[in-house]
Amino acid sequence: MLVRLLLMVPFVGQLLRVSWLLFWDRRVFPLLKVMPLAAVIYVLSPVDLLRDYKLGFGQIDDVIVSAVLLTLFVMLSPRKIVSELIHGRDPDGDDGPDAIDGKYRYVDRE
């Protein structure tokens, strides 16, 4: 179980980064941007699903709710914009030509 959690750490960083960039992107529908705001408000609010009896145990619900809201935000955002932010290119392959014009010379060494 601990190994699975450690393997998810890079994805959490990428989720936070993509969520941050999507939040400030003007091409994303403004109503979708309520989800990351709700995640921040839930983390900062004193109202929790699980009471904060011990340090660490009570923050589990904050992490779960935030992760679900941010994941939904990324999933509901336009796929083209998300792919552009993650990979730096258009998912439909419209990011430019795949060939470069040039000259070549074939040399026969026989």
Order of alpha helices (4+ residues) and beta strands (2+ residues): alpha-alpha-alpha-alpha-alpha
